[in-house]
Amino acid sequence: MVIPYDREAIEAHLPVVYEELRRLAERYVREQPHGTLQPTALVHEAWMKLERHQGRFEGREHYAAVAARAMRQVLLDRARSRGRAKRGSDPVRTTLSGLSSGAPALDLLDLNRALEELAAVDPRGAQVVELRYFGGMSAEEIGRWLSVSPRTVQSAWRLARAFLVQRLGTLG
């Protein structure tokens, strides 16, 4: 089902959409050691990126996928601008609790580079990581969006996780 971008329809569902984005932002901020980003600021910046999308949403999974991409872009923009503003400053760090238990903090830009490398060899795996980590989607939701089975999503997740652990080195 294709849902055309309709400002009135989006505004009618705003409380539900906002709460879902806020839940994702709170999870991310909670996992971000020593971070200064507030969930509300992350949600508002992601919301502005979603507003610019003005495309069609093919249901909840599509919207969640676009929101995941928006969250990732906001976080990367912030990490890049922080690095430009203060050369030698502390990098924006994140934990990848979904990748490895007891995962140490990683530079978000290093994670992005590793995801770009993964996308070059395994686009589906990179998409699964983005949807799961930045979008908070379940294997079932990701499977519906990608038109594959949850088992295929789990397999892609395992391979992608192994790739990222190898690339980022410090994960156990």
C-alpha angles and dihedrals in degrees: 000000000000117000111200116224102265118171092207093051091047091048091049089056095038097112092054094043092045092051091050092050090045091052090054092046092049091051091050095045091047090054093046108094115219091355124159097198114112120215092237092055091048092049093048093050092046090047090055090053090050090050089056090051091070091168133122123289117213094205136298097315092054091049090048090050092052090046091051090053090048092051091049091050093049092050092047093047089052093048092049095047092047090052092049093046095052115025107206091019122138110284121240102263134199137182122230101211088161091058102047135001112253090012114186123233114278133195107260091220090055089052090050092051090050090049090051090051090049091049089056092058103024114020093175092052091051090049091050091052092048093048094045100040103032098026101038091223123159124234089256093053092046090048091053091049094047093038093237134114122270087244090059089049091051091050092049089048092053093049093044092048091051090049092050093045089053094046097044091044099195098077116100 
